[in-house]
Amino acid sequence: MNWLSLRSVTDLFHRDVSCPQAPEPPRGPRIAAALLALALTAAAVLCLSGCATPPVRPVCLPLKTYSAADQTALRTELDAHTDTPVTHRVVGDYMGMRDADRVCLKAAQS
């Protein structure tokens, strides 16, 4: 080994030691980037969840079935008491609600 090459290596070593560079700070987890990614993911999920709405099914009341004898007895009582208009109106409203409920039940089955 000659003196010139050893001196060059020594000069390089001294140059590197005499001008040290500032050490880089240790890199930890990037919390801000992780929170931003989490927030964007949550926003995307919330936006897309509106696209998958389930079909709306009507809520229908179950119908109580009345026998033919009960219906005949009701008709006889209503015909016998024509002096009770409120009772006639309430029974008519009830019959209308039952008809609407039948339509609802047929729509829910299909």
C-alpha positions as CSV (number, residue, x, y, z in Angstrom):
1,M,0.0,0.0,0.0
2,N,1.4,3.4,-0.8
3,W,1.3,6.5,1.2
4,L,-0.8,8.4,-1.3
5,S,-3.7,6.0,-1.2
6,L,-3.7,5.9,2.6
7,R,-3.6,9.6,2.8
8,S,-6.6,9.9,0.5
9,V,-8.6,7.5,2.7
10,T,-7.6,9.4,5.8
11,D,-8.6,12.7,4.2
12,L,-12.0,11.3,3.3
13,F,-12.5,10.0,6.8
14,H,-11.6,13.3,8.4
15,R,-13.8,15.2,5.9
16,D,-16.8,13.0,6.8
17,V,-16.2,13.3,10.6
18,S,-15.5,17.0,10.5
19,C,-18.8,17.8,8.7
20,P,-21.4,15.5,10.3
21,Q,-24.8,15.7,8.9
22,A,-27.8,16.2,11.2
23,P,-29.3,12.8,12.0
24,E,-32.8,12.2,10.7
25,P,-35.4,12.0,13.4
26,P,-36.8,8.5,13.9
27,R,-40.0,8.0,11.9
28,G,-42.9,6.7,13.9
29,P,-46.4,5.9,12.8
30,R,-48.0,8.6,10.8
31,I,-51.0,9.3,12.9
32,A,-52.4,12.1,10.8
33,A,-52.3,10.1,7.6
34,A,-53.9,7.1,9.3
35,L,-56.7,9.3,10.8
36,L,-57.3,11.0,7.4
37,A,-57.5,7.6,5.7
38,L,-59.9,6.4,8.4
39,A,-62.1,9.5,8.0
40,L,-62.2,9.2,4.3
41,T,-63.1,5.5,4.5
42,A,-65.9,6.3,7.0
43,A,-67.2,9.1,4.7
44,A,-67.2,6.7,1.7
45,V,-69.1,4.0,3.6
46,L,-71.7,6.5,4.8
47,C,-72.2,7.9,1.3
48,L,-72.5,4.5,-0.3
49,S,-74.8,3.0,2.4
50,G,-77.6,5.2,1.1
51,C,-77.4,3.4,-2.2
52,A,-78.4,0.0,-0.7
53,T,-81.8,0.8,0.9
54,P,-83.9,-2.3,1.6
55,P,-87.3,-2.5,0.0
56,V,-90.0,-1.0,2.1
57,R,-92.8,-3.4,3.0
58,P,-96.1,-2.2,4.3
59,V,-97.0,-3.0,7.9
60,C,-100.5,-4.5,7.9
61,L,-102.7,-5.4,10.8
62,P,-103.8,-9.0,11.0
63,L,-107.5,-9.4,10.1
64,K,-109.8,-11.2,12.5
65,T,-112.2,-13.3,10.6
66,Y,-115.9,-13.2,11.4
67,S,-118.2,-16.0,10.6
68,A,-121.2,-15.6,8.3
69,A,-123.5,-15.9,11.4
70,D,-121.7,-13.0,13.1
71,Q,-122.0,-10.9,10.0
72,T,-125.7,-11.6,9.6
73,A,-126.3,-10.8,13.3
74,L,-124.4,-7.5,12.9
75,R,-126.5,-6.6,9.9
76,T,-129.7,-7.5,11.7
77,E,-128.7,-5.4,14.7
78,L,-127.8,-2.4,12.6
79,D,-131.0,-2.6,10.6
80,A,-133.1,-2.9,13.8
81,H,-131.5,0.3,15.3
82,T,-131.7,3.0,12.7
83,D,-131.7,5.6,15.5
84,T,-128.0,5.2,16.2
85,P,-126.2,7.1,13.4
86,V,-122.9,7.2,15.2
87,T,-122.8,3.4,15.5
88,H,-123.6,3.0,11.8
89,R,-120.8,5.5,10.9
90,V,-118.2,3.7,13.1
91,V,-119.1,0.3,11.7
92,G,-118.8,1.7,8.2
93,D,-115.4,3.2,8.9
94,Y,-114.3,-0.1,10.4
95,M,-115.4,-1.9,7.3
96,G,-113.5,0.5,5.1
97,M,-110.3,0.0,7.3
98,R,-110.7,-3.8,6.9
99,D,-111.0,-3.4,3.1
100,A,-107.8,-1.2,3.0
101,D,-106.1,-3.8,5.2
102,R,-107.0,-6.6,2.8
103,V,-105.4,-4.6,0.0
104,C,-102.3,-4.1,2.2
105,L,-102.0,-7.8,3.0
106,K,-102.3,-8.7,-0.7
107,A,-99.5,-6.2,-1.6
108,A,-97.3,-7.5,1.2
109,Q,-97.6,-11.1,0.0
110,S,-96.6,-10.3,-3.5
